């Protein structure tokens, strides 16, 4: 079969050339569509559940929130691990699945169990939520706000209500996490002595504020062939609206919130702060990338969107990035590119020295880009990313090993051939002579990498792309 393939290729050079051009074009297209990262993503298939428990200590969070959710998650199909962290006012439950489970299917399973777990939580607790669909390499862009006139509360408000909603519209962005600054709140500071003087309780103040800060629909009225929508508008718009809420009426005299409490604006209770480059405290954020996206393309879209947002912000407020994963990716690409170019030139020089024939050296060296393009096709087919591990392990010496043997044999046979013998026949005979040993030599090299494909877990995610890329390059 090998001999017939060689004979056919030598008799149909135009067809072989067209197939090579087609393969090269497909390889280039694959190269431009392969996700590029700095390192392989070794994050397992996991779903995080974030459960807020305002005011509860870590002990109560574990007993009342974390444990019931953990129990509900046990027994899920293809589940490998359930772990949790209980902090002050927050419980984080991580549900880990087997590596070949689809992340969206895993989230669906968790969501179904989470519905039943909510019945076991204390009344009045916020609804538990699932974390964003991202990975350990998902923190692709970080920035802070700079302003010489706005305080931390105003900066954080701009981040939460202006910048964050716009960034979440960028394709490939799954979440924007704000941190630092001060979260603005309208606070009602109740005076206990005034409650006692009016004979009121704190629960009555809570109920009054809750019941008098809402919008209620009242159907519609038909009049003159028209519909008039009825609604009760009671949502507080200003601090004055909150102050004038009636808590109770005594002897026909209303007792307002302002009679028993002070209404003001303040900051949400926080457990940390963000300081930046000797500027003091700042408001910052992290842009999270959707799992499986191309980080370079997503960051490019984020930068474009931030440029648009900067134009719409107040003149004295600007977004300043301080971490851009593109820098790491570009440095990694530069390292790989330098190694490939220098390695290719070194191979050509060595081939020329030992073969003594520039034409033969260039012919062997042409195997390098063609093998790489074929490897890119295989990487695209298998969904691999181009990174330092998958591309940095390629050894050009192995790639050109078979071509060196074949070209060297052809050069030797041509130098000893009779002048009357056709060059084509000599080349065909020389190629067939070493074709089988070369094929088995390449297969043996590939077989050396086969055990790596059996690795599981983090080791498998780290080294399996390397073995597959080398195998694709050798087959090319």
N, C-alpha and C positions, 0 to 999 in steps of 0.2 A: 504493500500500500504506500509506503514511504517513497519507494522508487518511482511508482506511477505518479505520485504527486509532484516529485521533482521533475520528471519528464514533461508533465503537463505544464508546469510553471515555466520551463525553459522554452517550450513551444508556443506559449501564449503570453509573451512579455507585456503586450499592451493591456490585456485583461488583468494581469497581476499588478501592473502599475496603477490601473484604475481602482482596483480593490484597495491598494495601499493608500491612495489619495482619499478614498471614501473612509477608510479606517482612521486616517489622520484627521479628517474633518470631523468625524464623530467624536474622536478623542478630544479635539479642541473644544467642541461644544460641551462635552462632559466636564472639561476643566473649568469652563466659565460658569457652570451650574452646580459645581460641588461646593457644599458649605466649607468654609475655611475657618479653622479655629487654631488657637495656640497649642492646646493639648487635647487629648481625647476626653470626652465627658464620661466619667466613671460613676455618675450618680445612678443609684438604683431606681426602680420604678416605685415611687412612693407618693402618697397623698397625705398632706398635712391638714389637720383640723385645728382651727383656732377658736378657742372658747373663752370669751371674756367673762369674768366674775368680779364685778366692781366691789372693792372693799374687803374681799375675802383674803385670808392669809393663805400661804402655800399649803398648809395642812388641810384647811377646809376646801380649797380648790381641788386637791387630790381626792378627798373623800366624796365631795358632792358633785364634782364636775368631771374630772379626769377619769376616775375609776368607772363610772357608769358608761362613759363613751368607749373606754377600752373593752369592757365586757360586751358591748353591742357589736364591736368590730371583730371579735373572736369568731372563728369559723367561716370567714369569707373564703370563697374559692381561690386557690393558689396563693394563699397568704403565707408569708414567711416570717414576719415579725411585726409586733405592735409595741411601740415604746412611747413614753411621754415625759414631759417636763412640766412641773407645776410651780408657778411663780406667784408673786403677789398680784392678784386680780387677773391672772391669765393662766390658761392651761393649753399646752401644745401637744397634740397627739399625732404621731407619725405612724402611718400604716404602710408597710413595705410588702410588695408583691414580687413574684418571680420575674426574672429579667425579660421574658418574652411576652409578658402581659401588656396589652395596649393600655396606655395611660388613661384614655378616655373611658374605656371599659372599667378600669379600676376605680375611677372617680364616680362612675355610675353606681357601682356596688357600694362604695362608701356612703354615697348620698342616700341610698335606700335604707341602709342601716342607721344613718344619722337621724332619719325621720322618727324611727322608733326610740332612739336614745334620748330625744328631746323630751319625751314624756317622763323620763327619770330625773331630769334636772330640776333644781329648785325653781319655784314660781318667780317670775319677774326677771329671770336671767336673760341676757341677750341671746339671740339665736346663734348657735355655733356655725362657723363658716369654714369652707375648704380654702386652703391656701392657693396661690397662683400656680399655673402649670408651667413650672420652670425647673431649673436644675442648679447644680453647684457652679456652673459656668454662666449662669443667667444674669449676674450683675454686670451688665455691659457698660453702663454709663452712670456717672455720679456727678452732681453739681451742687452749687450753693447759690443763694441770692445775695447780691451786693447792693446796698443802698446806704446813702449818707443822710437820709432824712426819715426813713420809716423805722419804727421799732420792731422788735422780734415778733410781736403779735401780729402786726400788719404784714410783715414779710411771710409769716406762716399762713396767714389767710390768703394771700395772693398765690402761694404755692398750692394750697389745698383747693381753692375755688376757681383759679384761673389757669395755672400752668398744668396741673395734674390731669384735669379732664381732657385737655387738648393733646397731651402726650399719649394718653391711653387710646386715642384714635389712630395712632401710627400702627401700620401693619407690622406684626411681629412683636409688639410690646404687650405683655400680659398684665403688668402691674407697675405702678409707680409708688414706691414707699417713701412717705415723707417722715423726716425726723429732724429734731432740733427746733429751735424757736419756741414760741408759746402758742398753744391752741386756745383760741378765743372762746369764752363762755359768757353767757348772761347768768349772773349769780344772784340768788336771793338769800341774803344773809339775815336769818331770823334772829330776833332778840328774845331770849327766853323770858326775861322779866316782863316784856310787853305781852307775850302769850299768856302769862299768868294773870296779868292785870285784866285781860279781856276774857279770860276763861277759855282759851282756845288750846288746841293741841297741834303738834307739828303735822300729824296726819291730815288734819283739816286743811292746813295750808297747802300740803301736797295735792290733795284732792281738788281744791279750788283752782290751783294753777293748771292742773291737768285738764279739768273739765272746761275751763274758760280759755283754752288755747288750741282751738280746733276749728275745722270747717265742716259743716254738715250739709248734705244735700237734701232738698225737699221736693223732689219731683218737678212738675211744671204745671202751669195754668194756661188753658186755651182762652184766647181773647182776640176777637176780630180776625179769625183764621190764622192766628199766630200763636207761637208757644213762648211763654215767659218762664225762664228757668228760675226756680226758687232755691236759694241756698242761704245757709246761716254762716256768715263770715265772722269768725271769732278768733282768728289767729292773731297773736300779738305781733306787731310790727316794730314797735319801739319799746324802750324801757318804760316810758310813760304808760303804755298799754298794760305792762306787767304790774306796775305800781297801782293801777286803778282796778285791778281784779278784786271783786268782792269775795271775801272769805266767809263772812257770816253777817246776818242782820240781827241786831239786838234792839228791841223796842222801836222798830222802824228806822233805826240808824244803821247804815251799812258800815262794816269794818273792812277797810281795804288792806291790800298787801302792804302798802306803804306805811300803814299804821303799826304794823308789827315787824317789819323787816326793811332792810336797805337793799334796793335793786341796783346792781352795778355790773360792770364788765370786769372779768378777771381771767386768769390763766388756768387751764386744766392742770391737775396734779401730775407731775412728771417725775421720773426716776433718773434722769440723766440730762446731759446737754451736749451740744456739738460746738467745738471751737475749731477755728481754721486759721492757720498761717498768721498767728499773733493778732488776728482781727477781733478776738473775743468770740462771743457766741454768734452763730449764724443759723439760718434755716436752710436745710439741705434735703436732698432726695436721691434715691437710687432707682434707675430704670431697669426693670426686669424683663428679660427676653423670653418669649415663648419657646418652650422646649422643642428642639429640632430645627429651629430657624437658623439662617445664615447670619452670624453675628456682624460681619462686615456690612452686609446690606441693611440690616436693621439699624445699626449705628449711623449709617449714612442717612437713612430716613429720619432718625431722631435728630441729627444735626440740622437737617433742612427744616424740620418742624420748629426746633428751638430758635433758629434764625428768624422764622416768621413770628414766633411768640415774642421775641425780644423787641420787635418793631411795635407790637401792640401794648407792651407794658408801659407803665409810667416812666417818664424820662429819666428818673433817678433810680430806677430798678433794673438790674441786669442779671442774666443767668450766666454763671461762670462754671465751666466744667473743671473738675480736678482729677477725674479718673476716666479714661477712655480705653476700653479694651482693644480698640483698633491699634493702638500703639504697640501692645504686646503681640497682636497678630502680625502686624507689619514687621516687627523685629524677628518673629519666628519665620515668616516667609523669606525675609532677607537671609537668614541663616541657612535655610534649606536651599534657596536659590544659589547662594555662594558655594555651598558644598557641591551642588549638582554641576555648576559651571566649572569650578576648579577640578572636580573629579573627572568630568568629561574631557577637559583639555589635557589633563594628566594621562588619561587613558589613550588619547590620540597620540601624544608624544611617545609613550611607551610602545604603542603598536608600530609607530613609524621606525623607532630604533630597532626593534626586534624583527619586524617584517622587512624593513628596508625598502618599502614600496608605499609611497604616499597615497596612491590610488586605493590600494588595499586597506591602508589605515583609515582613510575617510569612509570607505565602504563599511568597514566594521563599526566605525564610530556612528554611522547613520542608524545603527540598531538601537542606540541609546534613546534618541527622541521618539522613535517609533514604539519602542517598548514602553516608554513612559506614557505615551498617548493611549496605548492599549490598556495600561494599568488604570488610567483615568476612567476609561469606559467601564472596567470592572468595578472600580470604586463607586461610580455613579449607580451601577446596577445593584450593588450590595448596600447602597445608602451610607457609605463611609465618608468621613470628613477628611479633608487635607490638613494635616497638622504635623508637628515635629516628630511624632512617633511613627505615623504612617508613611511619611515621605523621607524622613531623615535616616531611616534604616536601610534604604536601597543602596546596594553595593554594585557599582557599574562593572566591577571586575567579574561578578557572577553573571551579569546580564550579557556581556560580550564574550563570555567564555566559549559558548558554542560557536559563535560567529568567528572567533579567532581560529578555532580548530579547523573550521570549514574553509575559510579564506586562505589560511596558511597551507592547507593541503592542495587547494587549487593553484596557488602560486608555485608550489613545489612541482606539481605535475606539469604545469605549463612550461616551467624552466627546463624540464627534462623531456618534453614531448618532441616528437619528430616534426620537422618543418612542414611535411605534407599532411599531417593530421589536423583535422578541423578543431579550432579552439572550443567550439560549442560542445563537441563530443568529449574533449578532454575535461572540460568543466563539469559536464554531466557525470562522467565517470568518477571524477574526483569527489564530487558532492555525494554521490551514492555510496562511495567507499566509506565515508565517515558519518553519514546521516544517522544510521542506527546508533552508533556510540554516542553521538552528540545528543540525540533525543533522550536516550537513557541517562546520560549525564545530567541533563536539565531536570528530568523527572526525579533523579536521586536528590538533587539540591532541593527541589520542592518538597520531597518526602521528609527532609530534615526539619522543615517548618511545620509539618502536619501535627506533631504533638501539641504545638502552641494553640491550635484550633480547639483543643479539648479543654483549655483553661476556662474556669468559671468565675463569676463574681468580678471583683475589681481587677484582678489579674487578667481575666479574659477580655474585659473592655479595654484594658491598657495595651495588651500585646497582640490580640487577635487581628485588629486592623493592620498592624505591621506585617504579620505573616501573610495575610490575604493580599496586601499590596505587592509584596515581593513575589508572591506566586503569580499574580496577574502580569507583572513586569517580565518574569521569566517565560511565561507562556507567550507573551507578545514578541 
